[in-house]
Amino acid sequence: LSGLDPAQPYFQGTSIEVRLDKSDAEFVDIIHTDSAPTIPHLGFGISPAIGHLDFYPNGGKQMPGCGKNPVSQIVDLDGIWEGTRDFVACNHLRSYKYYSDSIIYPDGFLGYPCASYDIFETENCFPCPKEGCPNMGHFADKFKGKIKNDFLKLYLNTGEAKDFALWRYKVTVTLSGKRKVTGYVNIALYGSGGNTRQHQIIKGTLQPDNTYISFIDAEVNIGTVTKVKFLWNNKQLNPTFPKLGAATITVQTGAN
């Protein structure tokens, strides 16, 4: 039984006879996309973990791409009705869009077990544990026999628009050069399954011999890494033309 952002008003905080609960079926998975408090944030979705697996994409409160103004929503979606509806309840309706995309991407939407979304953004919840990570959406039930806890909170990031699936990589870069500079570093990943766009992984002071760690939520499952493109740029013009390179770059996939 899959709960697509189950309702918060009149249901949150009630007994399990009233609301959706993991006792309702042999396996219950939940996608939380609008779990901010109804007052004052107009969140429509229930916040607590209530299933065997509870997925909180993007933290479960504010979905990427839902902050657009109503005119842009209406123009770039299929017709005025869907644009208006998505503007009014964009976060809430993302749940079924993620679910339908999960059918197309059976290896996508990996949910990482974690105590909170803030911790998920650190190294503490990466990579997947030895039993693996469940896939949010249609293929969540593949994980049914691996659940050990009373409930499992899972976090992941999604894209702003269809296609929503992203694949998470940890990138570790050790810089080389003569002296520190101010600027930013971009990385693009190339692999047997496809290539990513450039992702910014460092911004600010770039110190040679320092090691920097960042996460890339890539729009493609790159498969086996074949190449990594490293680019850096000054924030301002520098007449001394400093040089900066990458001594090493390590790419780790979350799945395995």
Solvent accessible surface area in square Angstrom, and as a share of the most:
residue,aa,sasa,rsa
1,L,107,0.53
2,S,44,0.29
3,G,6,0.06
4,L,67,0.33
5,D,1,0.01
6,P,22,0.14
7,A,44,0.34
8,Q,17,0.07
9,P,46,0.29
10,Y,201,0.76
11,F,79,0.33
12,Q,70,0.31
13,G,76,0.73
14,T,45,0.26
15,S,63,0.41
16,I,79,0.40
17,E,147,0.66
18,V,84,0.48
19,R,49,0.18
20,L,42,0.21
21,D,16,0.08
22,K,61,0.26
23,S,78,0.51
24,D,76,0.39
25,A,38,0.29
26,E,142,0.64
27,F,16,0.07
28,V,0,0.00
29,D,4,0.02
30,I,0,0.00
31,I,1,0.00
32,H,0,0.00
33,T,0,0.00
34,D,9,0.05
35,S,6,0.04
36,A,15,0.11
37,P,69,0.43
38,T,38,0.22
39,I,153,0.78
40,P,103,0.65
41,H,118,0.53
42,L,126,0.63
43,G,0,0.00
44,F,69,0.29
45,G,0,0.00
46,I,3,0.01
47,S,41,0.26
48,P,61,0.39
49,A,22,0.17
50,I,11,0.06
51,G,0,0.00
52,H,39,0.17
53,L,0,0.00
54,D,0,0.00
55,F,0,0.00
56,Y,11,0.04
57,P,0,0.00
58,N,17,0.09
59,G,15,0.14
60,G,0,0.00
61,K,112,0.48
62,Q,105,0.47
63,M,2,0.01
64,P,39,0.25
65,G,13,0.13
66,C,15,0.09
67,G,72,0.69
68,K,78,0.33
69,N,88,0.45
70,P,53,0.34
71,V,106,0.61
72,S,39,0.25
73,Q,8,0.04
74,I,50,0.25
75,V,119,0.68
76,D,79,0.41
77,L,53,0.27
78,D,122,0.63
79,G,44,0.42
80,I,126,0.64
81,W,182,0.64
82,E,38,0.17
83,G,0,0.00
84,T,56,0.33
85,R,71,0.26
86,D,2,0.01
87,F,89,0.37
88,V,105,0.60
89,A,18,0.14
90,C,8,0.05
91,N,25,0.13
92,H,49,0.22
93,L,33,0.16
94,R,18,0.06
95,S,4,0.02
96,Y,85,0.32
97,K,26,0.11
98,Y,0,0.00
99,Y,50,0.19
100,S,51,0.33
101,D,0,0.00
102,S,3,0.02
103,I,87,0.44
104,I,107,0.54
105,Y,56,0.21
106,P,68,0.42
107,D,70,0.36
108,G,1,0.01
109,F,1,0.00
110,L,33,0.16
111,G,0,0.00
112,Y,5,0.02
113,P,33,0.21
114,C,16,0.09
115,A,76,0.59
116,S,38,0.24
117,Y,57,0.22
118,D,114,0.59
119,I,64,0.32
120,F,2,0.01
121,E,80,0.36
122,T,62,0.36
123,E,80,0.36
124,N,122,0.62
125,C,18,0.11
126,F,22,0.09
127,P,55,0.34
128,C,16,0.10
129,P,53,0.33
130,K,193,0.82
131,E,54,0.24
132,G,19,0.19
133,C,15,0.09
134,P,3,0.02
135,N,24,0.12
136,M,1,0.00
137,G,2,0.02
138,H,82,0.37
139,F,48,0.20
140,A,1,0.01
141,D,80,0.41
142,K,141,0.60
143,F,10,0.04
144,K,89,0.38
145,G,81,0.78
146,K,96,0.41
147,I,40,0.20
148,K,153,0.65
149,N,87,0.45
150,D,112,0.58
151,F,102,0.42
152,L,24,0.12
153,K,65,0.27
154,L,0,0.00
155,Y,12,0.05
156,L,6,0.03
157,N,25,0.13
158,T,7,0.04
159,G,13,0.13
160,E,112,0.50
161,A,64,0.49
162,K,130,0.55
163,D,75,0.39
164,F,7,0.03
165,A,4,0.03
166,L,32,0.16
167,W,30,0.10
168,R,17,0.06
169,Y,8,0.03
170,K,38,0.16
171,V,0,0.00
172,T,31,0.18
173,V,0,0.00
174,T,30,0.17
175,L,1,0.00
176,S,41,0.26
177,G,40,0.38
178,K,188,0.80
179,R,119,0.43
180,K,123,0.52
181,V,14,0.08
182,T,52,0.30
183,G,0,0.00
184,Y,63,0.24
185,V,0,0.00
186,N,23,0.12
187,I,0,0.00
188,A,4,0.03
189,L,0,0.00
190,Y,45,0.17
191,G,13,0.13
192,S,86,0.56
193,G,46,0.44
194,G,24,0.24
195,N,84,0.43
196,T,13,0.08
197,R,150,0.55
198,Q,83,0.37
199,H,17,0.07
200,Q,96,0.43
201,I,19,0.10
202,I,15,0.08
203,K,136,0.58
204,G,18,0.17
205,T,78,0.45
206,L,0,0.00
207,Q,64,0.28
208,P,10,0.06
209,D,118,0.61
210,N,67,0.34
211,T,77,0.45
212,Y,45,0.17
213,I,77,0.39
214,S,23,0.15
215,F,41,0.17
216,I,2,0.01
217,D,32,0.16
218,A,0,0.00
219,E,75,0.34
220,V,36,0.20
221,N,56,0.29
222,I,0,0.00
223,G,44,0.42
224,T,98,0.57
225,V,59,0.34
226,T,98,0.57
227,K,111,0.47
228,V,42,0.24
229,K,82,0.35
230,F,47,0.20
231,L,66,0.33
232,W,58,0.20
233,N,74,0.38
234,N,34,0.17
235,K,104,0.44
236,Q,105,0.47
237,L,175,0.87
238,N,45,0.23
239,P,116,0.73
240,T,86,0.50
241,F,165,0.69
242,P,17,0.11
243,K,176,0.75
244,L,18,0.09
245,G,23,0.22
246,A,36,0.28
247,A,62,0.48
248,T,79,0.46
249,I,47,0.24
250,T,79,0.46
251,V,34,0.20
252,Q,69,0.31
253,T,50,0.29
254,G,1,0.01
255,A,53,0.41
256,N,154,0.79
